[in-house]
Amino acid sequence: QVQLVESGGGLVQPGGSLRLSCAASGSIFRLNAMGWYRQAPGNQRELVAIITEDGSTNYADSVKGRFTVSRDTAKRTVYLQMNSLKPEDTAVYYCYADITIVANDDYWGPGTQVTVSS
């Protein structure tokens, strides 16, 4: 079974930084796009950042210039470096991966809480 395991969430002060990691495990033929979504209380889940296999990235407007998504395909891991964090960034962050086994499927991690507060 494919699993996505997130780490790095926690409590941080405004202006601080966190680095999220997500490692995929299981029988994986190919990792395609990977990235991060988030969901704040009362809000819909929204895209934060996506990175394709060739390194192309897409960011939500609200995080551009502050967050950086990267990946190490050999390690089956995607990262999200979050700088200049704001209280508005508080949410559960979910790892996402488009994975090919015999066909493409979407996989989600269980989520990791990021809280930005003084």
C-alpha positions in Angstrom: 0.0 0.0 0.0 1.2 3.5 -0.8 1.5 5.8 2.1 2.5 9.5 2.4 4.0 10.4 5.7 4.3 14.1 6.7 6.5 15.7 9.2 7.7 19.1 10.3 4.5 20.8 11.4 4.1 22.6 14.7 3.7 25.9 16.4 5.8 28.9 15.2 5.7 32.6 15.8 4.7 35.1 13.1 7.7 35.7 10.9 9.2 32.4 11.7 9.9 29.4 9.5 9.0 25.8 9.2 10.1 23.1 6.8 7.6 20.3 6.0 8.6 17.0 4.6 6.5 14.2 3.0 7.9 10.9 2.1 6.1 8.4 -0.1 6.4 4.7 0.5 5.1 1.5 -1.0 5.0 0.0 -4.4 5.5 3.0 -6.7 6.3 2.8 -10.3 6.5 6.6 -10.8 6.1 9.8 -8.8 4.5 12.5 -11.0 3.4 15.8 -9.5 3.8 16.2 -5.7 3.0 19.1 -3.5 1.0 20.5 -0.7 -2.6 21.6 0.1 -3.9 23.2 3.2 -7.2 23.6 4.9 -8.0 26.1 7.6 -11.1 25.8 9.8 -14.2 26.8 7.9 -12.4 26.9 4.6 -12.1 24.7 1.6 -8.9 22.8 1.0 -6.7 24.9 -1.2 -3.6 24.4 -3.3 -0.4 25.7 -1.6 2.3 24.5 -4.0 2.9 21.8 -6.6 6.1 20.6 -8.2 6.1 18.4 -11.3 8.6 15.7 -12.1 10.6 18.1 -14.2 10.7 20.8 -11.4 8.1 23.1 -12.7 6.2 24.8 -9.7 2.9 26.4 -9.1 2.1 28.4 -6.0 -0.9 30.0 -4.4 -0.8 33.7 -4.7 -0.9 34.1 -1.0 2.4 32.2 -0.5 4.4 33.3 -3.5 7.8 34.7 -2.4 7.5 33.1 1.0 7.2 29.4 0.4 9.4 27.1 -1.7 8.5 23.6 -2.8 11.1 21.2 -3.8 11.5 17.5 -4.2 14.0 14.7 -4.1 12.5 12.1 -6.4 15.1 9.5 -5.5 14.1 9.8 -1.9 10.4 9.9 -2.8 10.2 13.1 -0.8 8.6 16.5 -1.3 9.5 19.5 0.9 7.8 22.8 1.7 10.0 25.5 3.1 7.8 28.1 4.7 9.3 31.5 5.6 7.8 34.7 6.9 4.9 32.8 8.3 1.7 34.7 9.0 -1.2 33.8 11.3 -3.2 33.3 8.1 -1.0 30.4 7.2 -2.4 28.4 10.1 -4.0 25.3 8.7 -3.7 21.6 8.4 -1.2 20.9 5.6 -1.7 17.9 3.4 0.8 16.2 1.3 -0.3 15.3 -2.2 1.2 13.0 -4.8 0.1 11.8 -8.2 1.5 8.3 -8.3 1.7 5.7 -11.0 1.5 2.1 -10.1 -0.4 0.5 -12.9 -2.3 3.7 -13.6 -2.2 7.3 -12.2 -3.8 7.8 -8.8 -4.0 10.6 -6.3 -2.7 10.1 -2.8 -3.0 12.2 0.3 -1.2 12.3 3.6 -3.1 12.5 6.9 -2.2 16.1 7.3 0.1 18.0 9.7 -1.0 21.0 11.8 0.8 24.3 11.3 -0.1 27.0 13.8 1.4 30.5 13.5 0.8 32.4 16.7 2.7 34.4 19.2 
